[in-house]
Amino acid sequence: MNKNTYTYGFRNVLFYIFLIVTVLTVIFYAYPRMEYDQKSSKVSVGFEEGYSAEIIDFYMVRDIDQIGLAGDRVVFVYDFSRIPESKFEEYLKMRQGMKVIFYEKPYEGLTPNDFAEKLDRHDIEVGFLELNPVTELLKEAILRRVSDKQDKLFRVHTIKTAEIEKLDLDYQMVIRRWLRAWKERSIDFFWVQQLPGYMDKSYTEYGLDIISIIDVSKDIEIFKPFDMGYFTGILIIACFLLIVFYSPLMAAISGVFLLVVFLTQGFNEFILYLSGLTATFGITAIYREFRSSEYSGAMKYFSIIAFAFTLGIMINALTFNFLTVNQILLPHGVKLLLFYLPALVFLKEFALYGAKDLRNKLHWTDLLIIIFLVLFSAYYITRSGNSALVLGFERKFRDWLELLFGVRPRFKEIFGLPALWIYFNRKHRAFGRYSFLLPVAGVMGLCSVVNSFQHVHTPLMTVILREVIGTGIGIALGILIGFFIKSPDTSATEP
């Protein structure tokens, strides 16, 4: 047996292990995860003063320094921008063992350790509000709480009056934001603030409309994710073997890096970095294998999308725990996943035929293409990751898609996967001197499929539904566009 035959056989074994583990993941994780998501889908609702609707099962939301009403049915708000730092300890002591939402920019001298110590001392059940000036400090404080109090936490969603005005949202857009938070973000508690004065809706009508679109829970109930047990170990081994399948050298480098992370930052960070590396190198390996295979273009295309789904589910399972579901810990390696494979494909396709095409004759459109690529890359960078810029026109288009499909399909799949279909069916060269950009756009859509499953806080069925719709639209557009494109001579560049 020669060396190449041995290497090929070894790599086949690694790939089959990956396939077996993905099947086991669907069996042992996907369905239980959907059951968990269903059980934890109910949301409690809290209203401020002035609410008069005849609804029994809701909480009252009060400022932490407000005298009067207290008890189990009250959620307090600690507004850092309004309360002096000298009162911090006093008010936490006053609300010993109660539910407190922390809000706005924290005091400059407040450290995560000091914050955590005060939360523990007064047994505070933390209302964790995402995308708020206090969010990052509060995450660090929660991670520093004693282990048996880290789960004294409930996730909060609210829409500020000023936010509605700033984004120029109409009433239906506001209602859809509540619906989206309920569907996509594992929220436990809705804090309903007042509408701007110019909206022709009373606070009571607003509250009734919100309650009518969600599944309401009388109490704030926190459901802990189920324990994956020994299966977590199987996933860790399978993920590392998939990196070996991609590149033994990269696996060795990754192994050293992960060992250092484990020893210095702990198991949770180790898992998050492993999942990011597996997502990146896994989808790159799968693309490389199918691109160089002898299968038909259609077979390559549908197979690689199917493997992207299964890889995504495996990554989702690996990172599923209380801290990730509540977004205290966020996925690692998101930008690496979204840039690594597209960058490799760009370099390969550009070297293979793109450079030659552009050298033949410079054209004034080349400058426009360069400017477009720079602007698109800058937007792609800011648009990717755990927090992202969203332009107004995109927000409105996404709202329209959500209204049409029930969930929002992702843009990268809709615009990228048609390009991948054209590329695998050897029709990309019909686009002339810029044809090398089509496979780059195609793998961006492919990477986005895997990235969607990194959103562990989103119910798994919502992720799957969003990807089925997005990839379905992308596939349909690719086939439709490809039908009208004549296949040119691709003898030197066919995938």
N, C-alpha and C positions, 0 to 999 in steps of 0.2 A: 504494500500500500504506500503510494507516494504521499508527500507532505500535503499537496493540494487536496487530495481525496480525503485525508484525515481532517484537514481544516474544514472542508465543506461538510463533512459528516458531523463534526463537533458543533458547528454553527447551526446545523439542522436540529440537533438535539436541543440547543438553547431556545430555538424558535418554537419547537413543539412544547417545551416546558411553559413558555409564555402563553401559548394557545390553551393549554390545559388549565393554567391558573386563571385565565380570563373567563373560561367557562365556569370554573368553580366560584369565581367572584360573582357572576350573575346569579348562581344558585344560592350561595350563602350570604350574599350582601344585598343585591339589588332589591329583592322582594322584601326582606326585613327592613331595609332602609325606607322603602315606600310606606310600609306599615308605620314606622316611626314618624315619618313626615306627616302622615294622616293624623296620627294621634296628637301630635304637637302643633297642629295647624290652627287651633282656636286662639283667638286674640281677646284679651280684656281691653276695655275702653275706659279712659278717664276724661272727665270734663272739668272745666274751670267754673268759677262762679258765673251765674247768669243762665245756666242751663236749666230748662223747665220741662223737658219732655218727660212723659210718664214711662220711664224705663227704670226698672228696679235694679238690675244687675250691672251697675257700673261703679267706677271709683271716682272719688273727688280728688282733684289735683290742687294742691295748695302750696304757697310759698312756705319755706321751712321756718320762717320767723313769724308766720301768721298765728295770732292767738285765736283759740277757739277749737273748732272741729279737729278731732284726731281719732286714731283707732285703726283697725285692720282694713277699713275701706277707704283709707286716705293714702295718697302717694304725694310725698313732699318734693319740692323742687329747690335745690340749692343753686342759686344764681350767683356765680362768682363775680359778675360785673356789678352786682348791686349790694352785696353783703361784705362788710369790711373783714379783712383777714383776722382781726382780733376776735371776731365772733365765731370763727370756724369751729373750734373745739366745743364751745358752749352750745351751739345749735345741734351739732352731732350728738352731744350728750343728751340734749333735750329730746331727740328723736331716737333714743336707744332702741335697737332691734327693729326699726321701722324701714319702710321702703323710701329710698331717696334717689331722685334723678339729679345728677350733677350736670351743670349747664354753663356754657360760655367759657371765656378764657380764664384759666386758673391763675392763682397768685404766682408771681414770678419766683418767690422763694420756696414754693411747695415742691418737695421732691417726691418721687414715686414711693420711696421707703417710708417717708413720714406719712404720706397719704394712706398707704396700706396699713400702717400701724394704727392710725386713727379709725379706719374702717373696721379693723378687727376689734379694737378696744370697745367700740360702741355697737358692735354686732350689726352693722348697717347692711341691709339688702340693697345692692347697688342697681339703680336703673341706668343701663348702659345705652347712651344715645350716640349713634354713629354720625360721622361727618359733622362733628361739632368741634369748636376750639379745644374742648377739654378731652376729646376722645383719646388722643395718643397718651397723654399723662395717665388717664384712667386705665387704659390697657396695661400700662406698666405697673400701676398700683395693684390691679387685680392679680397679675402674675406673681406679685410679691406677697399677697395675702397668705396666711397659713393654709395648708392644703385642704383642710376640711371646711374652709369658708370661701374658697374660690367659686363654689357653685351658688353662693348667695348672690345671685345675679339674674336680672331679667332684661331682655332687650326691648328698647323703646324706639318708637318711630313717631315723629311729629313733623308738621309743616308750619313753619313760622309765617306769621302775617307778612313780615318784611320780605320773605322769600317769594311769596306769591306775587307781591308787587314788583320785585326786582326782575323776576323771570317773565313777567307779563302773562301769567297763567289765567286762563278762563276757568269757570267753575267746573266744567266737565274734565278739564285737564287735572285739576286738583283732586277730584274724586278718583280719577284713574291712578294717580300717584298713591293714594291709600290702597287701592286694589292691588297695585303692583307690589307694594311693600308686603302686603299679606301673602301674595302668591310666591314671591321670590326671595324673601329675606329672613325667614324664620323669626318673625317678630312676636314678642309676647304681650306687648302693651302699646296701645295707641293713645297718645296724649293729644287731645283735640284742642288746638288753640283757636282763637277768634279769627274770623275772616276779615279781610279789609273792608272798610266802610262802604266802598263803592259797589260791592257785590250785592245783588238783590236777593240775598238769602239770610234768614235769621240763623242764629247759633243753634237753635233747636232743630230747624230743618236740615242744617248742615250735619248735625250729629245723627239724625235719623237716616239720612242718605248714606252716611258711612256705615252705620250698623246694618243697613239693608243689603250690603254687597259682601259682607264677611261673615265668618262663622264665629259668633261671639261666645266667650267663656265668662262665666260669673266671676271666677277667681283667676288670679295670675298663677298659672300652673307651669312648672318647669319640668320638662322630661329630659332625663339624662340619656345620651346616646347609648345604645347597647354595646356591650363589650365584645370586640372581635376575637379575643382570646388568642389561641395558637395560630389562627388564620393570619393575624398581623405578621407573624414570623414568616409564613409562607409568602406573603406579599413582598416583604423586604427582600427575601432571597430571589424571588422572580424578577423584581425590579432591577436588582444588581446584575442578574444574569442577562437581562435585556440590554443593559449597558455594555456588558462583555460582548454580546452579539453584535452590537454596533462597532465597538473598537476595544480590544484588550488594553491598549495603551490608555485610552480615555477612561476605561474602567479602573485601571491602576491609579491614575491621577485622582479620579473621583473618590476612590476608596480611601486614599490618604486624607483627602479633604473632609470626607464624612466622618472619619475617625477623629480628626481634630475637633470637628463640630460637636460630636457626641461627648468627647471628654471635657470640652470647655463650655458648651452651651446646653447640653442635656438632650434627652431622648426626643422631646417634641420638635426641637429645631433640627435634629438629625433626620426625622421623618419628613419634615417640610422640605429640606434641601434634597433629600433622596427623591421625593416625588417630583420636584422641579427638574432635576437632572434626568430622571427616567422619562418624563414627558418630552423633554427636548431631544435626547438621544434616541429614545424609542421611536418617535414619529420619523426622525431622520433615517433610522435604520430601515424602517418599514418602507418608506418612500424609495430609498436606494435599492432595496431588493426588488420591488415591483417595477421600478423604472427600467432595470436592467434585465427583467425577465422576458420570456418569449411569449407571454400571454397576449391576447388581443388588447387593443386600447380600452375597450369597454370593460373587460375583465380586470385589467389593472386598476381602472378608475373606481369601480364599485368595490373591489376588494380593499383598496387602500382606505376608502372612506369607512368601510365596515371595521377595519382594524383600528382606525382613529377613534371610533366609538368605544370599542372594547378596551383600548388603552386608557381612554378617558375614565371609564367606569372603574378600572383598576386603580388609577390614581386617586379617584374620589374615595374609594374604599380605604386606601392606605392612610389618608389624612382625616378620616372621620372621627372626631372626638368632641367633647364638650366645648373646648376652647376654640376650635375652628368653626364649629357650627354657629357659635355666637360671635365670630369674627374678632375675638381677642387675639388670636393668632391668624395671620393671613398667609396665603400660598406664597412660596418662594420660587424664584426663577421664572416668573411670568414673562418678563421682557426677553430673557434668554430663549424661552420657547418660541416667542413670536418673531425673533430676529435671526436665530441661528440657522435654521434650514433655509429661509428665504435668502440669506446672505450667501450660503454655499451654492444654492441654485443660481443666483445671479452671477457669481464668479464663474461657475462652470459653463453656463449658457453663453455668457459674454465672451469667454475665451474660445468656445467652440465655434461660434459663428457671429456673435454680436459685434465684436471688434472689427472683424473683416467687413461686415455690412456697413458699419459707420465710417470705415476708412475709405471705402470706395469713392464717396463723394459727400463732403459736408453740406448740410442744408440748413436754412435759417430755422427750420422747425426743431433742429437739435437743441438750440438754446432754450426754446420754449419747453421742450421735454425735460431738460436739465432743471430749469426753474420749477417745473411741476413736481419733479421727483424730490427736490430739496424741500419744497413746501409740504408735499405729501408725507415725506419721512418725518418731518418735524411734527406734523399732526398725528402721525401714527405713533410716535414716541409718547406724546402727551395723552393720546387717546388710549394707550395700553397700560396695563398694570392694575394695581388695587384701587387707585383713585385716578380719575381721568377727566379731562376737559371734554365737554360735549357742546358743540355749537348749537345755536338756536334752531337753525333749519333742520339739523339732524334730530334734535329733540322732538320737533313737531312731526317729522316723518316717522320716527320711531313710535310716537303716540298713535299715529294713523295705522301703522302696521299692527300695533297691539290691539287696536279697536277692531281691525279686520280679522286677526287670527286668534285673539284671546291672550296670546303671549307674544313678546317681541322677538322675532328671529334676528340673528346677528348679521350685521352688514358684511363682514368679511366672507362669510359663507356664500351669501347671495351674489357678491361680485367676484369672489375668487374661484369658486368651484366651476363656473362656466369656462373660465380660462384653463383650468386643469383638464376639463373634458376635451377642449380644442387641442390642447398640447398632446395628450395621450392618444388622440386620434389623428395626430400628425398633420394638423391643419394650421398650426400656429404660424408657419412660414408665410402664409397668405397675408400676414400683417406687415410684411416687408422688413425694413431696417430696424424696427423696434419690436420684432417678434420675440426677441430673447426675454422681454419683460413679461410675456404671458405666463410661462411656468413659474415665475417669481410670484405673480399675483395668485396663481393656482395654489401654491404651497402655503401662502398666507391664509387662504381659506381653510386649508387642511389643518394647519396649526391652531386656528381658531376653534375648530371642533374639539380638539383636546383641551384647549384652554378653558372652554366653557365648563368642563367637568371639574376644573380646579376650584370652582365656586361652590365649596362644600356647604356653605350656609344656605344655598338655594335648594329647595326640595328636588330630589333626584328626578321625579317624573316631570317637573317643570323644565329641568335642563334637557332631558331627553326630548320632550315635546318641542322645545325651542329649536333644538338641533335638527330634529326630523323635518320641521317646517322650513328652516333655513337651508338645509342641504337639499330638501325636495325642490325648493324654488331654484337653487343654484343648478341642480342637475337638469331641471326642465329648461332653464334658460340656455345651459350649455348645449343640450341636444338641439334646441330650436335654432340657436345661432349657428351651430355646426352644420345643420342641414343646408344652410344657404352659402356655406364656404366650400369652395372647390379645393381639393387636396393638391398642393404644389409638390414639386420634386423635393423630397426631404432625405435624400440618400445619405447626406453627411451629418444630419442633425436629428434623425428620428429617435424618439425616446424608447 
